[in-house]
Amino acid sequence: MAVLLLGATGLIGSAVAVRLNRDGHGVVGVARSLGTESRRLPVGRWIELDLRRIEDPNDWLPHLVGIDAVVNCAGTLQDSARDSTDAVHRTAPAALWRACEAAGVRRVIQVSAIGVDRGGATSFSRTKREGDKALEQSALDWAILRPSVVVGRQAYGGSALFRGLASLPVLPRTPDSGPLDIVQLDDVVETIARLLRPGAPSRVAIELAGPDRLTFEEAVAAYRRWFGWRPARLVILPGWAMARAWRVGDAIAWLGWRPPIRTTARREIQRGAIGDGSEWARLTGIEPQSLATALGSEPASVQERWFARLYFLKPLAIGIFALFWLATGLVSLGPGYAHAVSVMRGTDAAAIAELSVVAGAAVDIVIAFLILFRRTSRLGLILALAVSILYVIAGTLLIPGLWADPLGPMLKIWPILALNLVCLAILEER
């Protein structure tokens, strides 16, 4: 079949794209922005579409020409500058369901979330449920999948958070967290593949719950064993410290990043993610894997351990690097201004000493803000690299004595360049 796949670049969607291609389906991928995904995923045709802009069924109709089925894997954890839970989970899907009815596309598979039909504590849960309701009220042959926390060899969001936490020698306890019926990505993908087959069950809502009920700490401990590391020491952080961490995550999200540690994640963790997987097994014949079985099927590689250790180091490195550029700019315009101007007046650029100091400081501050915002972070890092090299060249030509300065201003730029390259190398989120 020709399958329209929403969220084709996400954790679940990318895995579904690979499986559907392997099964011989033609995949039309929908994503908000296209980068390396358009080259690394086996998608026949891409549609670049921001679901926040979709409100009317007519917006979908041109994209449904020749389509036989729709799989919706699109989702977002929390509202931010880049994301709208209402648009992604309710408005755009509801318009799509009506467009499918008009276009004669009957088969629709919707990936929702476990427990949303039992009441939503967050905008994530409530809007997921509203999108499900709109599909249930349609005349389509639908199947709604409600998975628990999804993990796999690919890591993003919650599955990446488990790995990151597993790398820490101490684990902050979350005593108010609910239990988890963790489900494997491979089992979710297999379910979608089977539900696209002729004669598959329709007009059903299925909970995808793993066979083992784990606490949050037990899930992290399973990953730590997989990495081959000794058990971590559990520590209880003060309530105010945990609350502050969630709020910091919210603030970072408004810069365009998607940290899993946000207030929505906190409330969803407190609610837990449990369900009954018996209907899943009955309708599809799938026996879900436990977390221990899935991890034990293949040993952790050194690359997996690198990723885990870099998980919290990445935002720390990018944040410190941005603050470094901001600080250099502010110091140059503030307490260091007179000294910087006097140094420049002793060079061949004396005529433009003040202008060069102000211009250099302004560039440093611009670089800092470009790095801080996710949309422009790569540009900021590339500009920082170029400016650093320019500083080396200009400093060598104008003030060669800096190479012999005991404080090493010209020598210290090399570890700065190294950090710059590291930040560029680990910038990708998916």
N, C-alpha and C positions, 0 to 999 in steps of 0.2 A: 504494500500500500504506500501511498504518499502521505506522510505524517507531518503535520505542523507541530513543532516542538517548541514550547515556550520555556524560557529559562535554560536554553541549550548550553550555556557556558557555565552553569552552576555545578555544584557537587553532584547532585542527582542527574541533572539534565545532560551533562557531558557524558556520564556513564551510559545513560539511556541512548544517546546519539550513537555511541560506538556499538551498542548491542543491536539497535534497530538496523544499522547499516550491515552488521554481520548477518542478520536474519533476512536480508534482501529488501528491506523497505527503503524507500526514498525519503530522506529526511530534509525538511525545510526548517532551518533553525531560526528562532526569533531571539534576539538579544538587544539590549539597550545600546551597547557599543561593541565594536568589533576590533580585535587586535590580533594577537597570535592565535586566538581561538579559531579564526576563520581559516587558518592554515593547518592547525594541529588536529582538528576534529573532522571526522568523515561525514560532513554535512554537504549535501548536494547544492543547496542554495541557502543563502543567508538573507534575513530581513532585519535591518537595523531599525528598531522600534522602541520608543520609550513609553512604557505602559502608563506612565503618569499623564500622557497626552491623549489617551484613548478613552472616550466616553460614549461613543455612538456605534451601533452595529455596522454602520456604513464604513467606519474606519477599518473594519476587519474584512469586509467582503472581497476587496481585491486580492487579499492574501489567501483566500479560501478556494480560489479557482484551481481545480484539479486535485484538491485535498480530499483524502478518504477518511482520515481520523485526526484527532487533536489530542496531544498529551501536554498537560500544563504542569510544569515543574517550577514555575516562577514563584519566588517568595522573598520576603524581606523581613528582618527581625523587628525593626523599630523605625519610626519616623525620624528623618534627619534631613540635611540639606539635599541629599541625593535620593532619598527614599520616601515613599508614601505607602504605608500598609493598606490604607483604604483603596488607593488606586490599583495597586498591584494585586491585592487579594479579592477585592469586591467589584469596583467599577469596571475595570478593563475586562476581567473574566465574564461578568454578567453581560456586557456588550458582546463578547465573543460567543456566549451560549446562544444569544438571540440571532447573531449572524450565522451560526451553524445551522439553526433551524431554517433560516431563509435560504441558505446555500445548499441544503440537503446533505450536510455532513452529519452523519448520525452518531458515530462512535467518538466518545470523549472520555479521557481518563484524567482525573484531577488528583494531584498530589496535595493533600491537606496536612493536618497534624493531629496526632492522637490527643483525645480529650477535649477537642474544641466543641464537640456536641454536648459536653457535660458542663458547659459554662465557661466563659472566658474571663480571665483575670487581667488580660492585657489587650491592647489594640491589635496585636498580632493574632491572638486567639479569636477575638470577636470578628475581625474582618475575614479571617479564614472561614469561620462558620457562615458568615453572610454569603461568601462566594460559593460555598457548598450548597446553601439553601437555594440560591438562584439556579444552580444546576439541577438540584432535585426537583424543582418546580417546572423544569423544561420538559419538552417531549423527546429529548435525546436518549440514546442508549448509553447511559453514563455509568462510570465506576469511580467511586471516590475512595482513595487510599489514604489512611490516616496512620502514618508511621510514627513510632517513638523516635528517640534520638538516633539519627542515622550515622553510622561510622563505616569506614572502609579503608583500603590502602591509600586512596586519595584522602587528603586532609583539608578541611576548610570549616570555619565556624566552630561548632561544638566539638567535632571530631579532632580538630586541630588544638582546641583548648585542652582536651584530655592529655594530648602528647606534651604540650607546653608545660602543664602543671606537673606531669610525670618527670620532667627534667629537673625540677626543683628539689634540693635536699630537704626542704621542709614544705609541708603541704598545709595551707590554711584550711581549717575545718569549716564546713558549712553545716552546722547542726540542724538548721531548719530546712535543709534540702529534702525534697521528696524522692521516692524510689524511681528507678529507671528500668524499663524493659528494652534495653538497647537492641537495635536491629541493624543488620548488616546491609551495606549498600548493594552488594551483589544480590541479596534476596529481594530487595525492593525493585531492582532492575529486572530480575527474572519474573517478578509478578507482573510488571507492566508488559513485558514481552508476551506472557501467556494471555493476558487480557486483551491483546490485540488479535488473537487468533480467532478464526471463525467459530461461532458457537460458544464463545466465552461468556461467563455470567455478566449480566447487565443490570442497571438500576440497583446497584448494591453499594453499600458503604462498608469498607473492610478495615479493621484495625490491624496494623502490622506491628505486632509486639514480639520481642525476642523471648527466648525460652527461660532466661534467667533474670530474676529481679535483683538489681544491684543498687547499693547506695552510690552517691557521687564519688566518695572516697574509694570504694571498691573498684569502680571503673578506672580511676586514675591509677590505682595500685596494679591493676591488670596490665596497663600499658608499661608501668615501671618494670614489672617482671619481664615483659616482652623485650624491653631494651636491655635487660640483663643487669639492672642496677638494684642495689639493696633497698629495702623498704625505706620510705621517707619518714621523717619524724613529723607527727601531726601537731600543729599548733593552733590555738584558738586566738584569733585576732579580736580586738575590741570591736563592738558593733559600729562605733563611729568610723573606724578605719575601713571596714568593709563597705559601709555606706559611701564613704568618700571615694573608694575605688570605683564603685558603680557609676557615680556621678562624673568622675574623670572620663570614664568610657563614653558617657553621653556627650560630653564636651568634645572629645576627639571625633565622635561621629559627625558632629556639625562641621568639622573640617573636611568631611568627605570620606574619612576612613570608616571601616566596618569592624570595630573591635567586638568580640563576642561578650566581653565583660561590660554589660550595660544594664540599666534598671529593668528592662524587659526580660533579659536573661535571668536576672535575679528572681523575678516573680515567677517565671516559668520553671526555674529550678526548684523553687519552693513548692510549686504545684506538683512537680514530678511529671513523669511520662510513662504511664502504665496502661495496660489494656488487656484484652482477651484475644489471643491469636488463634483460637480454635476454628473460628469461621474462616480465617485466612487459609489454614491448612485444608479445610474441607472443600472450599471453593476452587483452590488452585493446585492442591496436592503438594505444596511447598512445605518442607520441614525447616524452619528457620535455624540458622546457626547461632550458637552462643558466642559471646565475645571471646572467651578463652579458646574455643575451637578455631575460630577465625584467625586469631592472632597466632595460635600454635601451628597453623598450616604452613607458615613461612617465617623464618627467623627475621628479626629486625636487621636492616642493613645499616652501615655506617652513615649513609645519607639520611636514613630515618632519624638516627640519633642527632645528626647535625640539625635537622629541621626542628626537632624538639628543643634543643639547646638555644637555637636562634629565635625561637618563638617570642620570648619576652625581650631578648636582646635587640630584636629588630626595631620595635617602637622606641626603645631606649636610645639606640644609636641614631635613628633619624631625628628624634626629639633633641638630643644633645647637639647634633650637628647643626640643626636649624637655630638653636639658641646660641651656638658659637658665632654664627654669622650675624645674628641680631646683636649680640654683645659687642662684636668688633665695630659694627656700625655706630652703635650708641656711644661707645667709648671714644671713637674718633670725633664724634660731634660734641661730646661733653668734656670730661676731664682730660682727655688726651689730645684735644684739638690744638692747643697752643704748641705742644711738643711736636705734633705731626707737622704743623705748618713750618716750624723752625727747621726741622729735618729737611723738608722739601725745599726750603729756601737755600739750603747748602748744596743743591744739585743744579743740573742744567735746566730743570723745570721750575726755577725760582719764580719766573714771571706768572706762573699759574699755580703757585703753591696752595693758596686757599681754595681755589676752584678744584684742584685735584684731590684735596683732602675731603671736601664736601661731596664731590662726585663719587669717590671711592666708598665713603660711608653710606651714601644712598644706595649704591649697587649692592653692598653687603646686606642692607636691610631688606631690599627687594628680594634678594636670593633667599633670605630667611623665610619670608612669607610664602614664596613660591614653593619651598620645600614643605612647609607646614600643611598646605592644602593639597589633598590627595590628587585632585585633577591636574595640578601643575607641578607636582613633586618631581617628576622625572625631568621636566624642563629646568627646575631649580637646581637639581643635582648636576645636570650637564653644564649649566651656566656656572655653578660653583667650581666645577672642574676646570673650565676654560679660564675663569678669572684667577684661580690659584696659579695656573701655569703662567698667565700674563703677569701676575705679581712677581713670580720668580724671574722672569725675563726682564721686567722693568727694574726690579730691585738690583739685579746684577749689573745692568747698564748704568743706572743712576747712582747707586750706593753700593759698590762692590765690597766695601768694608763690612757690610752686614754678614758676609760669610764667615768673618772672623769674630763676630760679636759673641762674647761668652754666653749670652742668653739664647743664642742659636735661633734667631727669627727665621733665617733661611733654611735651617736644617729641620725645624719643626714642621715645615710645610709638607714634608714627605709623608709623615704619618697622617696628616690631614688629607692628603691625596689618597692614601690607602683607604681611610675610612670612607671617603667619598665613593670610591670604586666599590667597596663592600655594600654600601647603602644602595647603589644602583643595581648591584647583582641580586639583592634579596628584596627588591621593591615589589615585585609581582605578588598579588594576593591569591590568585587561583592557579 
